[in-house]
Each structure stands twice: as structure tokens, then as C-alpha cells.
Amino acid sequence: MSIHRSLQCRQIEQGDDLEALTALIRSAYAPHAASGLRYWATHQSVEDTAKRLAAGHGFVALQGDSVVATVTLREPEPDSKVPLLREPGTWSFGQFAVAPEHKGKGFGRQIHDFAVAFACTHGCQRMALHTAQPATALIAMYRSWGYAVVGTCDWRPHTNYLSVLMSKALSPPPASPQR
């Protein structure tokens, strides 16, 4: 668990409200839908949220009792059609969402960093993501966090755009001092 500037980050727990989490994700992605981008998150159901969480490691960021951000990590996916996502040591993240009223406060970066630290302690050597090629503001944000564009992937017809594939190498956590 991490507490930073009144934000608490933790893994998703059994009793967390998936309806509220789905509503947060959909509201965070609503501006993308309004611009014509069909991210899965713009219209996913509660069942979709549960399936996506079951396929990875879900995290939430809370301010008080309110969930303000979420992200889901996936370990290497041996059956992925994207070669990078199959590579041992390469994890990816998705379902990355910050409640609209909390955007611009650094909460997204905080939950991202918390999740990446978790991944590093569990063998992740490279973090990857994919996002809509037209989402230039998101791509610029990820670049500012150290990610580089390494290719494209195409999820159509599930989406209506070509995706940019981005990744960055991660440093392993420092070794514990020997006694």
C-alpha cells in the first residue's frame, strides 16, 4: 500500500465495487468517445471489467473513500498477436483511467508508478502499452514518462483506429543489503 499526497494506492480487493469502477473507466474515456475513438473502455460492461481484472493485476487509487484512478497490469501474454507482449519480462498496462474531476492532479502518474513498482518486484523488465494513434496528448504524456514508440498494433474491428505500441525498460528494484 502507498500513501502519497493524500492518495492511497493498492491492489483491487474482493469487495471493491466493479460497477463504480466501470463507471469511472467509462467516464475517463468519454472524451475519447466524443472525439470518435472507440476504445473498449468507452463502452465496456461490468462483466468486461471483471474479465480484464481477472486477466491481470488491478490497482486503484483512493482519495479518502473515493476511487479516483485505476490501472490493470498484464504479465507477458504468450498468445498475444503482438510479439512484444509475448516477450518474457515484458508486462503491459491498460484500463488506465483517472476520474475526470481529478485529472491534472498527478494521480495518474502516482498509480502508474505504484503499479510499475509492483511489476518490477515481480520480474517485469519492460513495460508496454498501446493507445490510439490519434490520441496525441496521451502519447506525449507517455513519452514524458520515458516511454518510446516501438511500433503499431491493430485491434480493429474491436477498435476503430490503429494503435501505437510504446515501451520502456525498467530498472530492477535495489537489492537488499547483505548482512
C-alpha positions as CSV (number, residue, x, y, z in Angstrom):
1,M,0.0,0.0,0.0
2,S,1.2,3.5,-0.8
3,I,0.1,6.9,0.5
4,H,1.3,10.0,-1.3
5,R,-0.2,13.4,-1.1
6,S,-3.5,12.1,0.4
7,L,-3.7,9.4,-2.3
8,Q,-3.7,5.7,-1.3
9,C,-2.8,3.2,-4.0
10,R,-3.5,-0.5,-3.6
11,Q,-4.4,-3.7,-5.4
12,I,-8.1,-4.3,-6.2
13,E,-9.8,-6.2,-3.4
14,Q,-12.6,-8.7,-3.4
15,G,-15.2,-6.2,-2.1
16,D,-14.4,-3.4,-4.5
17,D,-17.4,-2.1,-6.4
18,L,-16.9,-3.1,-10.0
19,E,-20.0,-1.1,-11.1
20,A,-18.4,2.1,-9.8
21,L,-15.0,1.1,-11.2
22,T,-16.6,0.6,-14.6
23,A,-18.4,3.9,-14.4
24,L,-15.1,5.6,-13.6
25,I,-13.3,4.0,-16.5
26,R,-16.1,4.9,-18.9
27,S,-16.3,8.5,-17.7
28,A,-12.5,8.8,-18.0
29,Y,-12.6,7.6,-21.6
30,A,-15.7,9.6,-22.6
31,P,-13.7,12.5,-24.1
32,H,-12.1,9.9,-26.5
33,A,-15.5,8.6,-27.4
34,A,-16.7,12.2,-28.1
35,S,-13.8,12.6,-30.4
36,G,-14.8,9.4,-32.3
37,L,-12.3,6.9,-30.9
38,R,-13.8,3.6,-29.9
39,Y,-11.6,2.4,-27.1
40,W,-13.1,-0.7,-25.5
41,A,-13.2,1.2,-22.2
42,T,-15.7,3.7,-23.7
43,H,-18.4,1.1,-23.7
44,Q,-17.3,-1.9,-21.6
45,S,-19.7,-3.6,-19.3
46,V,-19.2,-4.6,-15.6
47,E,-18.6,-8.1,-16.9
48,D,-15.8,-6.8,-19.2
49,T,-14.2,-5.0,-16.3
50,A,-14.3,-8.3,-14.2
51,K,-12.7,-10.3,-17.1
52,R,-10.0,-7.7,-17.7
53,L,-9.1,-7.6,-13.9
54,A,-9.1,-11.4,-13.8
55,A,-6.5,-11.5,-16.6
56,G,-4.1,-9.3,-14.7
57,H,-3.3,-7.3,-11.6
58,G,-5.8,-4.4,-10.9
59,F,-4.9,-1.4,-8.9
60,V,-7.0,1.6,-7.6
61,A,-6.0,4.9,-6.2
62,L,-8.3,6.3,-3.5
63,Q,-8.7,9.8,-2.0
64,G,-10.5,9.1,1.2
65,D,-13.1,6.5,0.4
66,S,-13.4,7.5,-3.3
67,V,-11.7,5.7,-6.1
68,V,-10.1,8.3,-8.3
69,A,-7.9,6.2,-10.6
70,T,-7.3,2.7,-11.8
71,V,-4.9,0.7,-13.9
72,T,-4.5,-3.0,-14.7
73,L,-1.2,-4.7,-15.4
74,R,-0.8,-7.8,-17.5
75,E,2.1,-10.2,-17.4
76,P,3.6,-11.5,-20.6
77,E,0.8,-12.8,-22.9
78,P,2.1,-15.9,-24.7
79,D,-0.9,-16.0,-27.0
80,S,-0.9,-12.3,-28.0
81,K,-0.8,-11.4,-31.7
82,V,1.7,-8.6,-30.7
83,P,5.2,-10.0,-30.5
84,L,6.4,-7.5,-27.8
85,L,3.5,-8.5,-25.5
86,R,4.7,-12.2,-25.7
87,E,8.2,-11.5,-24.6
88,P,9.3,-12.8,-21.2
89,G,9.8,-10.0,-18.8
90,T,7.5,-7.6,-20.7
91,W,4.4,-6.6,-18.9
92,S,1.8,-4.2,-20.2
93,F,-0.9,-1.9,-18.7
94,G,-4.3,-0.9,-19.7
95,Q,-7.7,0.1,-18.2
96,F,-5.7,3.2,-17.2
97,A,-8.2,5.8,-16.0
98,V,-8.4,8.9,-13.8
99,A,-11.8,10.3,-12.8
100,P,-12.4,13.4,-14.9
101,E,-12.7,15.7,-11.9
102,H,-9.3,14.6,-10.7
103,K,-7.3,14.8,-14.0
104,G,-4.3,17.1,-13.9
105,K,-3.5,16.4,-10.2
106,G,-0.8,13.8,-10.8
107,F,-2.9,10.9,-9.7
108,G,-2.4,9.0,-12.9
109,R,1.3,9.2,-12.6
110,Q,1.1,8.1,-9.0
111,I,-0.9,5.0,-9.7
112,H,1.2,4.2,-12.7
113,D,4.4,4.4,-10.7
114,F,2.9,2.3,-7.9
115,A,1.8,-0.4,-10.4
116,V,5.2,-0.3,-12.2
117,A,7.0,-0.7,-8.8
118,F,4.8,-3.8,-8.2
119,A,5.7,-5.2,-11.6
120,C,9.4,-4.7,-11.1
121,T,9.3,-6.7,-7.8
122,H,7.5,-9.5,-9.8
123,G,10.0,-9.8,-12.6
124,C,9.0,-7.2,-15.1
125,Q,11.9,-5.8,-17.1
126,R,10.0,-3.8,-19.7
127,M,6.6,-2.1,-19.5
128,A,4.5,-1.7,-22.6
129,L,1.2,-0.1,-23.6
130,H,-0.8,0.6,-26.6
131,T,-3.1,3.5,-27.3
132,A,-4.9,5.1,-30.2
133,Q,-2.6,6.7,-32.8
134,P,-4.8,9.8,-32.9
135,A,-4.5,10.3,-29.1
136,T,-1.5,12.6,-29.4
137,A,-1.9,14.1,-25.9
138,L,-1.7,10.6,-24.4
139,I,1.3,9.7,-26.5
140,A,3.0,12.9,-25.4
141,M,2.3,12.2,-21.8
142,Y,3.7,8.6,-22.0
143,R,6.8,10.0,-23.8
144,S,7.3,12.4,-20.9
145,W,7.2,9.3,-18.6
146,G,10.0,7.7,-20.5
147,Y,8.1,5.5,-23.0
148,A,9.1,5.4,-26.6
149,V,7.1,4.4,-29.7
150,V,8.3,1.0,-30.8
151,G,5.6,0.1,-33.4
152,T,1.9,-0.2,-34.0
153,C,-0.7,-2.9,-33.5
154,D,-4.2,-3.2,-34.9
155,W,-7.1,-4.3,-32.7
156,R,-9.8,-3.5,-35.3
157,P,-12.7,-4.3,-35.5
158,H,-12.7,-4.1,-31.7
159,T,-11.5,-0.5,-32.0
160,N,-11.7,1.9,-34.9
161,Y,-8.1,3.1,-35.0
162,L,-4.5,1.9,-35.4
163,S,-2.8,1.7,-32.0
164,V,0.7,3.0,-31.2
165,L,2.8,0.5,-29.3
166,M,5.1,2.1,-26.7
167,S,7.5,0.6,-24.1
168,K,10.3,1.4,-21.7
169,A,12.9,-0.7,-20.0
170,L,12.7,-0.8,-16.2
171,S,15.4,-1.0,-13.6
172,P,15.2,-3.9,-11.2
173,P,14.5,-2.9,-7.6
174,P,17.6,-2.4,-5.5
175,A,19.0,-5.5,-3.8
176,S,18.5,-5.8,-0.1
177,P,21.8,-5.2,1.8
178,Q,23.6,-8.3,2.8
179,R,24.3,-9.0,6.5
